[in-house]
Amino acid sequence: MPEYKASELIGATGSVTRRIDIVDAKQAADGTIQIRVEDSMGNAYWTELDGDISID
């Protein structure tokens, strides 16, 4: 990985690949689904189930 200065990273884009376990889910009246995940880095958070998430 190349070395960056913090100021060089502002505005940059990228992607993150992590393994997640879904621990809870809610469906809204409009059909959208929110899932609570725990990731391989030990973080837990809510996110929308969309095309950016692949479930095995």
C-alpha positions as CSV (number, residue, x, y, z in Angstrom):
1,M,0.0,0.0,0.0
2,P,1.4,3.4,-0.9
3,E,2.0,5.9,1.8
4,Y,-0.4,8.9,1.9
5,K,-0.6,12.1,3.7
6,A,-3.9,12.6,5.5
7,S,-4.7,15.7,3.4
8,E,-4.4,13.6,0.2
9,L,-7.1,11.2,1.4
10,I,-9.9,13.8,1.7
11,G,-12.3,13.3,-1.2
12,A,-10.8,9.9,-2.2
13,T,-13.2,7.0,-3.0
14,G,-12.7,3.3,-2.5
15,S,-14.3,0.1,-1.3
16,V,-14.2,-2.1,1.7
17,T,-14.6,-5.9,1.8
18,R,-15.5,-7.5,5.1
19,R,-17.3,-10.6,6.3
20,I,-20.5,-9.8,8.0
21,D,-23.0,-11.7,10.1
22,I,-26.6,-10.4,10.1
23,V,-27.8,-10.3,13.7
24,D,-31.2,-8.4,13.3
25,A,-33.4,-7.1,10.5
26,K,-36.4,-4.8,10.1
27,Q,-38.6,-4.2,7.1
28,A,-40.2,-0.8,6.5
29,A,-43.7,-0.3,5.1
30,D,-42.1,0.8,1.8
31,G,-40.3,-2.6,1.5
32,T,-36.8,-1.4,2.3
33,I,-34.9,-3.7,4.7
34,Q,-32.5,-2.5,7.4
35,I,-30.1,-5.1,8.7
36,R,-27.9,-5.0,11.8
37,V,-24.6,-6.5,11.1
38,E,-21.4,-7.5,13.0
39,D,-18.4,-7.3,10.8
40,S,-15.0,-9.1,10.8
41,M,-13.4,-6.0,12.5
42,G,-15.7,-6.3,15.5
43,N,-18.0,-3.4,14.6
44,A,-21.8,-3.6,14.8
45,Y,-24.1,-1.3,12.9
46,W,-27.4,-0.9,11.0
47,T,-27.3,-0.5,7.2
48,E,-29.7,-0.9,4.4
49,L,-29.8,-4.2,2.5
50,D,-29.0,-3.1,-1.0
51,G,-27.0,-4.0,-4.0
52,D,-23.7,-3.3,-2.2
53,I,-24.2,-6.2,0.2
54,S,-23.8,-9.8,-1.1
55,I,-25.3,-12.6,1.0
56,D,-24.0,-16.1,0.6
